[in-house]
Protein backbone atom coordinates (compact mmCIF):
# COMPACT_ATOMS: atom_id res chain seq x y z
CA UNK A 1 0.00 0.00 0.00
CA UNK A 2 1.41 3.33 -1.04
CA UNK A 3 1.85 6.11 1.52
CA UNK A 4 0.43 9.50 0.72
CA UNK A 5 2.81 12.34 -0.03
CA UNK A 6 1.82 14.04 3.23
CA UNK A 7 2.76 10.99 5.32
CA UNK A 8 6.04 10.69 3.43
CA UNK A 9 6.85 14.35 4.10
CA UNK A 10 6.11 13.91 7.81
CA UNK A 11 8.47 10.91 7.88
CA UNK A 12 11.26 12.85 6.20
CA UNK A 13 10.74 15.81 8.56
CA UNK A 14 10.90 13.47 11.57
CA UNK A 15 14.19 12.04 10.31
CA UNK A 16 15.50 15.57 9.76
CA UNK A 17 14.60 16.50 13.35
CA UNK A 18 16.17 13.29 14.64
CA UNK A 19 19.48 13.92 12.87
CA UNK A 20 19.44 17.62 13.77
CA UNK A 21 18.99 16.70 17.42
CA UNK A 22 21.80 14.19 17.15
CA UNK A 23 24.21 16.75 15.73
CA UNK A 24 23.22 19.27 18.40
CA UNK A 25 23.94 16.62 21.03
CA UNK A 26 27.36 16.00 19.47
CA UNK A 27 28.10 19.73 19.51
CA UNK A 28 27.07 19.88 23.16
CA UNK A 29 29.34 16.96 23.99
CA UNK A 30 32.25 18.62 22.21
CA UNK A 31 31.74 21.87 24.10
CA UNK A 32 31.45 19.96 27.36
CA UNK A 33 34.72 18.14 26.62
CA UNK A 34 36.45 21.46 26.02
CA UNK A 35 35.17 22.80 29.33
CA UNK A 36 36.18 19.65 31.21
CA UNK A 37 39.75 19.73 29.86
CA UNK A 38 40.63 22.16 32.63
CA UNK A 39 39.05 20.01 35.35
CA UNK A 40 39.79 16.32 35.08
CA UNK A 41 41.68 14.13 32.61
CA UNK A 42 39.75 10.94 33.48
CA UNK A 43 36.44 12.65 32.75
CA UNK A 44 37.71 13.56 29.28
CA UNK A 45 38.45 9.94 28.44
CA UNK A 46 34.99 8.88 29.59
CA UNK A 47 33.30 11.60 27.51
CA UNK A 48 35.32 10.72 24.42
CA UNK A 49 34.32 7.06 24.80
CA UNK A 50 30.64 8.05 25.08
CA UNK A 51 30.99 10.31 22.06
CA UNK A 52 32.55 7.53 19.95
CA UNK A 53 29.78 5.12 20.96
CA UNK A 54 27.09 7.66 20.12
CA UNK A 55 28.61 8.43 16.70
CA UNK A 56 28.83 4.72 15.94
CA UNK A 57 25.18 4.17 16.85
CA UNK A 58 24.10 7.22 14.85
CA UNK A 59 25.94 6.06 11.73
CA UNK A 60 24.59 2.52 12.08
CA UNK A 61 21.06 3.86 12.52
CA UNK A 62 21.28 6.08 9.46
CA UNK A 63 22.60 3.18 7.37
CA UNK A 64 19.77 0.97 8.61
CA UNK A 65 17.12 3.60 7.85
CA UNK A 66 18.55 4.21 4.40
CA UNK A 67 18.63 0.51 3.57
CA UNK A 68 15.10 -0.09 4.88
CA UNK A 69 13.57 2.80 2.94
CA UNK A 70 15.69 1.98 -0.12
CA UNK A 71 14.49 -1.63 -0.16
CA UNK A 72 10.87 -0.56 0.22
CA UNK A 73 11.19 1.95 -2.59
CA UNK A 74 12.98 -0.46 -4.92
CA UNK A 75 10.50 -3.27 -4.20
CA UNK A 76 7.58 -0.95 -4.82
CA UNK A 77 9.08 0.61 -7.92
CA UNK A 78 10.03 -2.44 -9.94
CA UNK A 79 7.11 -4.82 -10.05
CA UNK A 80 3.93 -3.40 -8.62
CA UNK A 81 3.97 -0.05 -10.37
CA UNK A 82 4.74 -1.61 -13.75
CA UNK A 83 1.77 -3.99 -13.35
CA UNK A 84 -0.54 -1.11 -12.39
CA UNK A 85 0.55 0.92 -15.43
CA UNK A 86 -0.02 -2.01 -17.78
CA UNK A 87 -3.41 -2.74 -16.22
CA UNK A 88 -4.49 0.91 -16.47
CA UNK A 89 -3.33 1.17 -20.08
CA UNK A 90 -5.23 -2.00 -20.97
CA UNK A 91 -8.42 -0.73 -19.35
CA UNK A 92 -8.15 2.59 -21.17
CA UNK A 93 -7.55 0.87 -24.51
CA UNK A 94 -10.57 -1.43 -24.01
CA UNK A 95 -12.81 1.49 -23.06
CA UNK A 96 -11.58 3.58 -26.00
CA UNK A 97 -12.24 0.79 -28.49
CA UNK A 98 -15.74 0.22 -27.15
CA UNK A 99 -16.57 3.94 -27.11
CA UNK A 100 -16.90 4.08 -23.31
CA UNK A 101 -15.09 6.37 -20.92
CA UNK A 102 -12.80 4.45 -18.53
CA UNK A 103 -13.58 4.50 -14.81
Biopython code that builds the backbone (N, CA, C, O; Angstrom):
import numpy as np
from Bio.PDB.StructureBuilder import StructureBuilder

atoms = [
    (1, "UNK", "N", (0.843, -1.181, 0.000)),
    (1, "UNK", "CA", (0.000, 0.000, 0.000)),
    (1, "UNK", "C", (0.887, 1.244, 0.000)),
    (1, "UNK", "O", (1.829, 1.354, 0.785)),
    (2, "UNK", "N", (0.575, 2.150, -0.872)),
    (2, "UNK", "CA", (1.414, 3.333, -1.036)),
    (2, "UNK", "C", (1.046, 4.403, -0.016)),
    (2, "UNK", "O", (-0.130, 4.664, 0.235)),
    (3, "UNK", "N", (2.072, 5.016, 0.568)),
    (3, "UNK", "CA", (1.850, 6.108, 1.517)),
    (3, "UNK", "C", (1.529, 7.379, 0.747)),
    (3, "UNK", "O", (2.006, 7.588, -0.369)),
    (4, "UNK", "N", (0.719, 8.217, 1.359)),
    (4, "UNK", "CA", (0.430, 9.495, 0.724)),
    (4, "UNK", "C", (1.661, 10.393, 0.809)),
    (4, "UNK", "O", (2.570, 10.147, 1.602)),
    (5, "UNK", "N", (1.675, 11.415, -0.002)),
    (5, "UNK", "CA", (2.808, 12.342, -0.026)),
    (5, "UNK", "C", (2.941, 13.044, 1.317)),
    (5, "UNK", "O", (4.052, 13.297, 1.784)),
    (6, "UNK", "N", (1.810, 13.357, 1.936)),
    (6, "UNK", "CA", (1.822, 14.045, 3.234)),
    (6, "UNK", "C", (2.496, 13.194, 4.298)),
    (6, "UNK", "O", (3.312, 13.695, 5.071)),
    (7, "UNK", "N", (2.155, 11.895, 4.341)),
    (7, "UNK", "CA", (2.761, 10.992, 5.321)),
    (7, "UNK", "C", (4.249, 10.860, 5.060)),
    (7, "UNK", "O", (5.043, 10.821, 6.000)),
    (8, "UNK", "N", (4.635, 10.790, 3.796)),
    (8, "UNK", "CA", (6.043, 10.691, 3.435)),
    (8, "UNK", "C", (6.810, 11.939, 3.871)),
    (8, "UNK", "O", (7.934, 11.842, 4.364)),
    (9, "UNK", "N", (6.196, 13.113, 3.687)),
    (9, "UNK", "CA", (6.853, 14.353, 4.099)),
    (9, "UNK", "C", (7.011, 14.412, 5.614)),
    (9, "UNK", "O", (8.033, 14.881, 6.115)),
    (10, "UNK", "N", (6.007, 13.939, 6.341)),
    (10, "UNK", "CA", (6.108, 13.911, 7.809)),
    (10, "UNK", "C", (7.250, 12.988, 8.229)),
    (10, "UNK", "O", (8.011, 13.315, 9.140)),
    (11, "UNK", "N", (7.370, 11.838, 7.570)),
    (11, "UNK", "CA", (8.468, 10.914, 7.880)),
    (11, "UNK", "C", (9.827, 11.568, 7.657)),
    (11, "UNK", "O", (10.712, 11.489, 8.509)),
    (12, "UNK", "N", (9.983, 12.214, 6.501)),
    (12, "UNK", "CA", (11.261, 12.855, 6.202)),
    (12, "UNK", "C", (11.569, 13.977, 7.201)),
    (12, "UNK", "O", (12.718, 14.151, 7.608)),
    (13, "UNK", "N", (10.535, 14.740, 7.596)),
    (13, "UNK", "CA", (10.736, 15.807, 8.558)),
    (13, "UNK", "C", (11.137, 15.237, 9.921)),
    (13, "UNK", "O", (11.975, 15.811, 10.616)),
    (14, "UNK", "N", (10.534, 14.108, 10.297)),
    (14, "UNK", "CA", (10.898, 13.472, 11.570)),
    (14, "UNK", "C", (12.356, 13.010, 11.542)),
    (14, "UNK", "O", (13.074, 13.161, 12.530)),
    (15, "UNK", "N", (12.790, 12.451, 10.422)),
    (15, "UNK", "CA", (14.192, 12.040, 10.310)),
    (15, "UNK", "C", (15.116, 13.249, 10.362)),
    (15, "UNK", "O", (16.184, 13.193, 10.971)),
    (16, "UNK", "N", (14.704, 14.344, 9.720)),
    (16, "UNK", "CA", (15.501, 15.566, 9.763)),
    (16, "UNK", "C", (15.648, 16.053, 11.200)),
    (16, "UNK", "O", (16.745, 16.413, 11.628)),
    (17, "UNK", "N", (14.537, 16.065, 11.947)),
    (17, "UNK", "CA", (14.601, 16.502, 13.346)),
    (17, "UNK", "C", (15.476, 15.566, 14.172)),
    (17, "UNK", "O", (16.233, 16.009, 15.035)),
    (18, "UNK", "N", (15.367, 14.274, 13.900)),
    (18, "UNK", "CA", (16.170, 13.295, 14.635)),
    (18, "UNK", "C", (17.660, 13.542, 14.413)),
    (18, "UNK", "O", (18.433, 13.582, 15.371)),
    (19, "UNK", "N", (18.064, 13.708, 13.157)),
    (19, "UNK", "CA", (19.478, 13.918, 12.867)),
    (19, "UNK", "C", (19.950, 15.291, 13.346)),
    (19, "UNK", "O", (21.088, 15.435, 13.791)),
    (20, "UNK", "N", (19.076, 16.303, 13.254)),
    (20, "UNK", "CA", (19.443, 17.623, 13.765)),
    (20, "UNK", "C", (19.691, 17.557, 15.263)),
    (20, "UNK", "O", (20.665, 18.119, 15.765)),
    (21, "UNK", "N", (18.806, 16.868, 15.974)),
    (21, "UNK", "CA", (18.993, 16.701, 17.419)),
    (21, "UNK", "C", (20.266, 15.947, 17.731)),
    (21, "UNK", "O", (20.958, 16.268, 18.698)),
    (22, "UNK", "N", (20.582, 14.954, 16.928)),
    (22, "UNK", "CA", (21.803, 14.186, 17.147)),
    (22, "UNK", "C", (23.040, 15.063, 16.986)),
    (22, "UNK", "O", (23.967, 14.994, 17.794)),
    (23, "UNK", "N", (23.051, 15.884, 15.943)),
    (23, "UNK", "CA", (24.209, 16.747, 15.729)),
    (23, "UNK", "C", (24.317, 17.816, 16.810)),
    (23, "UNK", "O", (25.423, 18.186, 17.204)),
    (24, "UNK", "N", (23.181, 18.315, 17.292)),
    (24, "UNK", "CA", (23.225, 19.272, 18.401)),
    (24, "UNK", "C", (23.786, 18.612, 19.657)),
    (24, "UNK", "O", (24.541, 19.230, 20.407)),
    (25, "UNK", "N", (23.409, 17.344, 19.880)),
    (25, "UNK", "CA", (23.944, 16.616, 21.025)),
    (25, "UNK", "C", (25.461, 16.464, 20.898)),
    (25, "UNK", "O", (26.195, 16.640, 21.871)),
    (26, "UNK", "N", (25.920, 16.135, 19.690)),
    (26, "UNK", "CA", (27.364, 16.003, 19.470)),
    (26, "UNK", "C", (28.086, 17.317, 19.723)),
    (26, "UNK", "O", (29.164, 17.334, 20.318)),
    (27, "UNK", "N", (27.495, 18.412, 19.274)),
    (27, "UNK", "CA", (28.100, 19.725, 19.505)),
    (27, "UNK", "C", (28.162, 20.019, 21.000)),
    (27, "UNK", "O", (29.162, 20.536, 21.499)),
    (28, "UNK", "N", (27.086, 19.685, 21.710)),
    (28, "UNK", "CA", (27.074, 19.884, 23.160)),
    (28, "UNK", "C", (28.138, 19.059, 23.855)),
    (28, "UNK", "O", (28.803, 19.535, 24.775)),
    (29, "UNK", "N", (28.297, 17.812, 23.412)),
    (29, "UNK", "CA", (29.344, 16.958, 23.995)),
    (29, "UNK", "C", (30.732, 17.542, 23.736)),
    (29, "UNK", "O", (31.591, 17.537, 24.618)),
    (30, "UNK", "N", (30.940, 18.041, 22.527)),
    (30, "UNK", "CA", (32.250, 18.617, 22.208)),
    (30, "UNK", "C", (32.536, 19.841, 23.075)),
    (30, "UNK", "O", (33.649, 20.003, 23.575)),
    (31, "UNK", "N", (31.544, 20.691, 23.251)),
    (31, "UNK", "CA", (31.736, 21.869, 24.099)),
    (31, "UNK", "C", (31.966, 21.475, 25.555)),
    (31, "UNK", "O", (32.755, 22.099, 26.265)),
    (32, "UNK", "N", (31.263, 20.427, 25.983)),
    (32, "UNK", "CA", (31.451, 19.962, 27.355)),
    (32, "UNK", "C", (32.847, 19.385, 27.544)),
    (32, "UNK", "O", (33.456, 19.570, 28.598)),
    (33, "UNK", "N", (33.358, 18.689, 26.538)),
    (33, "UNK", "CA", (34.719, 18.138, 26.619)),
    (33, "UNK", "C", (35.732, 19.268, 26.746)),
    (33, "UNK", "O", (36.673, 19.191, 27.536)),
    (34, "UNK", "N", (35.524, 20.323, 25.952)),
    (34, "UNK", "CA", (36.450, 21.457, 26.022)),
    (34, "UNK", "C", (36.432, 22.082, 27.408)),
    (34, "UNK", "O", (37.478, 22.463, 27.935)),
    (35, "UNK", "N", (35.243, 22.189, 28.002)),
    (35, "UNK", "CA", (35.169, 22.798, 29.332)),
    (35, "UNK", "C", (35.728, 21.884, 30.420)),
    (35, "UNK", "O", (36.189, 22.363, 31.456)),
    (36, "UNK", "N", (35.688, 20.591, 30.195)),
    (36, "UNK", "CA", (36.177, 19.650, 31.208)),
    (36, "UNK", "C", (37.699, 19.505, 31.148)),
    (36, "UNK", "O", (38.318, 19.060, 32.114)),
    (37, "UNK", "N", (38.299, 19.878, 30.021)),
    (37, "UNK", "CA", (39.752, 19.734, 29.864)),
    (37, "UNK", "C", (40.477, 20.368, 31.042)),
    (37, "UNK", "O", (41.493, 19.844, 31.500)),
    (38, "UNK", "N", (39.976, 21.468, 31.524)),
    (38, "UNK", "CA", (40.633, 22.156, 32.628)),
    (38, "UNK", "C", (40.425, 21.445, 33.953)),
    (38, "UNK", "O", (41.188, 21.668, 34.893)),
    (39, "UNK", "N", (39.403, 20.587, 34.053)),
    (39, "UNK", "CA", (39.045, 20.007, 35.348)),
    (39, "UNK", "C", (39.692, 18.644, 35.613)),
    (39, "UNK", "O", (40.428, 18.471, 36.585)),
    (40, "UNK", "N", (39.407, 17.686, 34.736)),
    (40, "UNK", "CA", (39.795, 16.323, 35.081)),
    (40, "UNK", "C", (40.121, 15.530, 33.815)),
    (40, "UNK", "O", (39.324, 15.508, 32.877)),
    (41, "UNK", "N", (41.255, 14.896, 33.783)),
    (41, "UNK", "CA", (41.677, 14.134, 32.610)),
    (41, "UNK", "C", (40.868, 12.842, 32.454)),
    (41, "UNK", "O", (40.558, 12.449, 31.329)),
    (42, "UNK", "N", (40.525, 12.185, 33.546)),
    (42, "UNK", "CA", (39.751, 10.942, 33.484)),
    (42, "UNK", "C", (38.357, 11.189, 32.906)),
    (42, "UNK", "O", (37.840, 10.371, 32.145)),
    (43, "UNK", "N", (37.771, 12.293, 33.262)),
    (43, "UNK", "CA", (36.440, 12.646, 32.752)),
    (43, "UNK", "C", (36.472, 12.840, 31.241)),
    (43, "UNK", "O", (35.505, 12.514, 30.553)),
    (44, "UNK", "N", (37.566, 13.364, 30.724)),
    (44, "UNK", "CA", (37.712, 13.562, 29.276)),
    (44, "UNK", "C", (37.684, 12.217, 28.561)),
    (44, "UNK", "O", (37.001, 12.065, 27.548)),
    (45, "UNK", "N", (38.413, 11.256, 29.078)),
    (45, "UNK", "CA", (38.448, 9.935, 28.443)),
    (45, "UNK", "C", (37.064, 9.295, 28.431)),
    (45, "UNK", "O", (36.672, 8.668, 27.447)),
    (46, "UNK", "N", (36.336, 9.454, 29.516)),
    (46, "UNK", "CA", (34.991, 8.876, 29.591)),
    (46, "UNK", "C", (34.068, 9.551, 28.583)),
    (46, "UNK", "O", (33.290, 8.869, 27.916)),
    (47, "UNK", "N", (34.137, 10.864, 28.457)),
    (47, "UNK", "CA", (33.297, 11.599, 27.508)),
    (47, "UNK", "C", (33.641, 11.235, 26.061)),
    (47, "UNK", "O", (32.749, 11.095, 25.225)),
    (48, "UNK", "N", (34.911, 11.086, 25.775)),
    (48, "UNK", "CA", (35.319, 10.718, 24.422)),
    (48, "UNK", "C", (34.803, 9.323, 24.073)),
    (48, "UNK", "O", (34.366, 9.088, 22.947)),
    (49, "UNK", "N", (34.852, 8.399, 25.034)),
    (49, "UNK", "CA", (34.319, 7.055, 24.802)),
    (49, "UNK", "C", (32.816, 7.121, 24.525)),
    (49, "UNK", "O", (32.327, 6.455, 23.612)),
    (50, "UNK", "N", (32.083, 7.916, 25.304)),
    (50, "UNK", "CA", (30.642, 8.053, 25.081)),
    (50, "UNK", "C", (30.357, 8.678, 23.722)),
    (50, "UNK", "O", (29.415, 8.280, 23.037)),
    (51, "UNK", "N", (31.161, 9.644, 23.336)),
    (51, "UNK", "CA", (30.993, 10.312, 22.057)),
    (51, "UNK", "C", (31.229, 9.342, 20.892)),
    (51, "UNK", "O", (30.477, 9.343, 19.917)),
    (52, "UNK", "N", (32.267, 8.523, 20.998)),
    (52, "UNK", "CA", (32.547, 7.525, 19.953)),
    (52, "UNK", "C", (31.399, 6.530, 19.833)),
    (52, "UNK", "O", (30.987, 6.173, 18.729)),
    (53, "UNK", "N", (30.886, 6.086, 20.976)),
    (53, "UNK", "CA", (29.781, 5.122, 20.965)),
    (53, "UNK", "C", (28.538, 5.750, 20.337)),
    (53, "UNK", "O", (27.845, 5.102, 19.552)),
    (54, "UNK", "N", (28.255, 6.998, 20.676)),
    (54, "UNK", "CA", (27.089, 7.665, 20.117)),
    (54, "UNK", "C", (27.223, 7.849, 18.609)),
    (54, "UNK", "O", (26.262, 7.621, 17.874)),
    (55, "UNK", "N", (28.400, 8.257, 18.138)),
    (55, "UNK", "CA", (28.615, 8.433, 16.697)),
    (55, "UNK", "C", (28.450, 7.103, 15.970)),
    (55, "UNK", "O", (27.857, 7.052, 14.892)),
    (56, "UNK", "N", (28.970, 6.033, 16.553)),
    (56, "UNK", "CA", (28.835, 4.716, 15.939)),
    (56, "UNK", "C", (27.369, 4.319, 15.821)),
    (56, "UNK", "O", (26.939, 3.839, 14.772)),
    (57, "UNK", "N", (26.601, 4.512, 16.884)),
    (57, "UNK", "CA", (25.178, 4.173, 16.849)),
    (57, "UNK", "C", (24.417, 5.048, 15.856)),
    (57, "UNK", "O", (23.513, 4.567, 15.174)),
    (58, "UNK", "N", (24.775, 6.319, 15.772)),
    (58, "UNK", "CA", (24.098, 7.217, 14.846)),
    (58, "UNK", "C", (24.366, 6.819, 13.397)),
    (58, "UNK", "O", (23.453, 6.823, 12.571)),
    (59, "UNK", "N", (25.598, 6.479, 13.093)),
    (59, "UNK", "CA", (25.941, 6.063, 11.727)),
    (59, "UNK", "C", (25.246, 4.742, 11.384)),
    (59, "UNK", "O", (24.712, 4.580, 10.286)),
    (60, "UNK", "N", (25.259, 3.802, 12.334)),
    (60, "UNK", "CA", (24.590, 2.518, 12.084)),
    (60, "UNK", "C", (23.091, 2.717, 11.884)),
    (60, "UNK", "O", (22.490, 2.077, 11.021)),
    (61, "UNK", "N", (22.488, 3.594, 12.671)),
    (61, "UNK", "CA", (21.057, 3.861, 12.521)),
    (61, "UNK", "C", (20.729, 4.501, 11.188)),
    (61, "UNK", "O", (19.730, 4.148, 10.563)),
    (62, "UNK", "N", (21.552, 5.433, 10.745)),
    (62, "UNK", "CA", (21.282, 6.082, 9.461)),
    (62, "UNK", "C", (21.457, 5.100, 8.307)),
    (62, "UNK", "O", (20.711, 5.158, 7.329)),
    (63, "UNK", "N", (22.430, 4.202, 8.408)),
    (63, "UNK", "CA", (22.604, 3.179, 7.365)),
    (63, "UNK", "C", (21.407, 2.238, 7.346)),
    (63, "UNK", "O", (20.921, 1.864, 6.279)),
    (64, "UNK", "N", (20.931, 1.855, 8.533)),
    (64, "UNK", "CA", (19.774, 0.966, 8.606)),
    (64, "UNK", "C", (18.528, 1.631, 8.032)),
    (64, "UNK", "O", (17.787, 1.006, 7.273)),
    (65, "UNK", "N", (18.290, 2.895, 8.386)),
    (65, "UNK", "CA", (17.123, 3.599, 7.848)),
    (65, "UNK", "C", (17.209, 3.733, 6.337)),
    (65, "UNK", "O", (16.216, 3.543, 5.635)),
    (66, "UNK", "N", (18.382, 4.058, 5.838)),
    (66, "UNK", "CA", (18.553, 4.207, 4.400)),
    (66, "UNK", "C", (18.301, 2.887, 3.680)),
    (66, "UNK", "O", (17.648, 2.860, 2.637)),
    (67, "UNK", "N", (18.817, 1.801, 4.234)),
    (67, "UNK", "CA", (18.632, 0.508, 3.568)),
    (67, "UNK", "C", (17.180, 0.059, 3.639)),
    (67, "UNK", "O", (16.671, -0.522, 2.682)),
    (68, "UNK", "N", (16.502, 0.318, 4.758)),
    (68, "UNK", "CA", (15.099, -0.091, 4.880)),
    (68, "UNK", "C", (14.240, 0.680, 3.883)),
    (68, "UNK", "O", (13.464, 0.082, 3.138)),
    (69, "UNK", "N", (14.379, 2.011, 3.865)),
    (69, "UNK", "CA", (13.570, 2.801, 2.944)),
    (69, "UNK", "C", (13.969, 2.550, 1.500)),
    (69, "UNK", "O", (13.115, 2.589, 0.615)),
    (70, "UNK", "N", (15.252, 2.291, 1.238)),
    (70, "UNK", "CA", (15.688, 1.978, -0.116)),
    (70, "UNK", "C", (15.090, 0.682, -0.614)),
    (70, "UNK", "O", (14.650, 0.600, -1.761)),
    (71, "UNK", "N", (15.068, -0.342, 0.240)),
    (71, "UNK", "CA", (14.489, -1.631, -0.155)),
    (71, "UNK", "C", (13.000, -1.498, -0.413)),
    (71, "UNK", "O", (12.483, -2.074, -1.370)),
    (72, "UNK", "N", (12.302, -0.744, 0.431)),
    (72, "UNK", "CA", (10.866, -0.560, 0.216)),
    (72, "UNK", "C", (10.602, 0.176, -1.094)),
    (72, "UNK", "O", (9.683, -0.175, -1.834)),
    (73, "UNK", "N", (11.396, 1.178, -1.374)),
    (73, "UNK", "CA", (11.191, 1.953, -2.590)),
    (73, "UNK", "C", (11.510, 1.122, -3.824)),
    (73, "UNK", "O", (10.774, 1.161, -4.809)),
    (74, "UNK", "N", (12.602, 0.373, -3.771)),
    (74, "UNK", "CA", (12.983, -0.456, -4.925)),
    (74, "UNK", "C", (11.945, -1.555, -5.146)),
    (74, "UNK", "O", (11.545, -1.807, -6.283)),
    (75, "UNK", "N", (11.503, -2.213, -4.064)),
    (75, "UNK", "CA", (10.496, -3.271, -4.200)),
    (75, "UNK", "C", (9.193, -2.742, -4.749)),
    (75, "UNK", "O", (8.530, -3.412, -5.541)),
    (76, "UNK", "N", (8.822, -1.553, -4.339)),
    (76, "UNK", "CA", (7.578, -0.946, -4.820)),
    (76, "UNK", "C", (7.730, -0.500, -6.273)),
    (76, "UNK", "O", (6.794, -0.615, -7.064)),
    (77, "UNK", "N", (8.899, 0.004, -6.615)),
    (77, "UNK", "CA", (9.078, 0.609, -7.924)),
    (77, "UNK", "C", (9.210, -0.379, -9.060)),
    (77, "UNK", "O", (8.832, -0.060, -10.188)),
    (78, "UNK", "N", (9.731, -1.567, -8.809)),
    (78, "UNK", "CA", (10.029, -2.445, -9.942)),
    (78, "UNK", "C", (8.817, -3.205, -10.441)),
    (78, "UNK", "O", (8.481, -3.128, -11.623)),
    (79, "UNK", "N", (8.160, -3.935, -9.563)),
    (79, "UNK", "CA", (7.112, -4.823, -10.055)),
    (79, "UNK", "C", (5.705, -4.272, -9.996)),
    (79, "UNK", "O", (4.979, -4.298, -10.989)),
    (80, "UNK", "N", (5.315, -3.770, -8.825)),
    (80, "UNK", "CA", (3.927, -3.402, -8.619)),
    (80, "UNK", "C", (3.503, -2.224, -9.483)),
    (80, "UNK", "O", (2.407, -2.233, -10.043)),
    (81, "UNK", "N", (4.338, -1.233, -9.596)),
    (81, "UNK", "CA", (3.970, -0.048, -10.372)),
    (81, "UNK", "C", (3.861, -0.397, -11.849)),
    (81, "UNK", "O", (2.952, 0.067, -12.537)),
    (82, "UNK", "N", (4.787, -1.216, -12.334)),
    (82, "UNK", "CA", (4.735, -1.613, -13.749)),
    (82, "UNK", "C", (3.443, -2.364, -14.058)),
    (82, "UNK", "O", (2.831, -2.148, -15.104)),
    (83, "UNK", "N", (3.023, -3.255, -13.137)),
    (83, "UNK", "CA", (1.770, -3.987, -13.351)),
    (83, "UNK", "C", (0.577, -3.041, -13.352)),
    (83, "UNK", "O", (-0.331, -3.192, -14.168)),
    (84, "UNK", "N", (0.569, -2.063, -12.443)),
    (84, "UNK", "CA", (-0.536, -1.108, -12.389)),
    (84, "UNK", "C", (-0.606, -0.269, -13.661)),
    (84, "UNK", "O", (-1.698, 0.022, -14.148)),
    (85, "UNK", "N", (0.534, 0.119, -14.197)),
    (85, "UNK", "CA", (0.551, 0.918, -15.426)),
    (85, "UNK", "C", (0.018, 0.096, -16.587)),
    (85, "UNK", "O", (-0.785, 0.590, -17.378)),
    (86, "UNK", "N", (0.455, -1.154, -16.699)),
    (86, "UNK", "CA", (-0.023, -2.015, -17.778)),
    (86, "UNK", "C", (-1.524, -2.253, -17.670)),
    (86, "UNK", "O", (-2.248, -2.222, -18.666)),
    (87, "UNK", "N", (-1.980, -2.492, -16.431)),
    (87, "UNK", "CA", (-3.411, -2.739, -16.222)),
    (87, "UNK", "C", (-4.233, -1.497, -16.583)),
    (87, "UNK", "O", (-5.269, -1.606, -17.238)),
    (88, "UNK", "N", (-3.774, -0.330, -16.160)),
    (88, "UNK", "CA", (-4.486, 0.911, -16.472)),
    (88, "UNK", "C", (-4.502, 1.197, -17.960)),
    (88, "UNK", "O", (-5.517, 1.641, -18.496)),
    (89, "UNK", "N", (-3.385, 0.949, -18.635)),
    (89, "UNK", "CA", (-3.329, 1.174, -20.080)),
    (89, "UNK", "C", (-4.268, 0.219, -20.806)),
    (89, "UNK", "O", (-4.932, 0.606, -21.768)),
    (90, "UNK", "N", (-4.325, -1.028, -20.347)),
    (90, "UNK", "CA", (-5.231, -1.997, -20.968)),
    (90, "UNK", "C", (-6.690, -1.612, -20.794)),
    (90, "UNK", "O", (-7.486, -1.727, -21.726)),
    (91, "UNK", "N", (-7.041, -1.151, -19.592)),
    (91, "UNK", "CA", (-8.425, -0.730, -19.347)),
    (91, "UNK", "C", (-8.785, 0.479, -20.206)),
    (91, "UNK", "O", (-9.897, 0.554, -20.727)),
    (92, "UNK", "N", (-7.867, 1.418, -20.358)),
    (92, "UNK", "CA", (-8.146, 2.595, -21.175)),
    (92, "UNK", "C", (-8.333, 2.198, -22.634)),
    (92, "UNK", "O", (-9.230, 2.698, -23.312)),
    (93, "UNK", "N", (-7.479, 1.294, -23.111)),
    (93, "UNK", "CA", (-7.554, 0.866, -24.512)),
    (93, "UNK", "C", (-8.872, 0.156, -24.779)),
    (93, "UNK", "O", (-9.505, 0.392, -25.808)),
    (94, "UNK", "N", (-9.297, -0.724, -23.852)),
    (94, "UNK", "CA", (-10.566, -1.431, -24.011)),
    (94, "UNK", "C", (-11.733, -0.455, -24.031)),
    (94, "UNK", "O", (-12.631, -0.576, -24.864)),
    (95, "UNK", "N", (-11.727, 0.504, -23.124)),
    (95, "UNK", "CA", (-12.805, 1.493, -23.061)),
    (95, "UNK", "C", (-12.835, 2.380, -24.295)),
    (95, "UNK", "O", (-13.909, 2.748, -24.771)),
    (96, "UNK", "N", (-11.673, 2.721, -24.812)),
    (96, "UNK", "CA", (-11.584, 3.576, -26.002)),
    (96, "UNK", "C", (-12.120, 2.847, -27.231)),
    (96, "UNK", "O", (-12.824, 3.426, -28.057)),
    (97, "UNK", "N", (-11.771, 1.559, -27.333)),
    (97, "UNK", "CA", (-12.237, 0.786, -28.494)),
    (97, "UNK", "C", (-13.734, 0.563, -28.459)),
    (97, "UNK", "O", (-14.373, 0.485, -29.508)),
    (98, "UNK", "N", (-14.304, 0.460, -27.265)),
    (98, "UNK", "CA", (-15.745, 0.221, -27.148)),
    (98, "UNK", "C", (-16.536, 1.528, -27.133)),
    (98, "UNK", "O", (-17.767, 1.489, -27.130)),
    (99, "UNK", "N", (-15.882, 2.662, -27.123)),
    (99, "UNK", "CA", (-16.567, 3.943, -27.113)),
    (99, "UNK", "C", (-17.044, 4.369, -25.736)),
    (99, "UNK", "O", (-17.891, 5.254, -25.619)),
    (100, "UNK", "N", (-16.501, 3.739, -24.681)),
    (100, "UNK", "CA", (-16.895, 4.081, -23.311)),
    (100, "UNK", "C", (-15.749, 4.817, -22.630)),
    (100, "UNK", "O", (-14.577, 4.592, -22.934)),
    (101, "UNK", "N", (-16.104, 5.684, -21.720)),
    (101, "UNK", "CA", (-15.091, 6.368, -20.922)),
    (101, "UNK", "C", (-14.608, 5.425, -19.825)),
    (101, "UNK", "O", (-15.431, 4.782, -19.173)),
    (102, "UNK", "N", (-13.305, 5.323, -19.604)),
    (102, "UNK", "CA", (-12.805, 4.447, -18.532)),
    (102, "UNK", "C", (-13.152, 5.002, -17.154)),
    (102, "UNK", "O", (-13.332, 6.207, -16.979)),
    (103, "UNK", "N", (-13.242, 4.101, -16.186)),
    (103, "UNK", "CA", (-13.577, 4.505, -14.808)),
    (103, "UNK", "C", (-12.444, 5.247, -14.176)),
    (103, "UNK", "O", (-12.546, 5.663, -13.022)),
]
sb = StructureBuilder()
sb.init_structure("model")
sb.init_model(0)
sb.init_chain("A")
sb.init_seg("    ")
for serial, (resi, resn, name, xyz) in enumerate(atoms, 1):
    if name == "N":
        sb.init_residue(resn, " ", resi, " ")
    sb.init_atom(name, np.array(xyz, "f"), 0.0, 1.0, " ", f" {name:<3s}", serial, name[0])
structure = sb.get_structure()
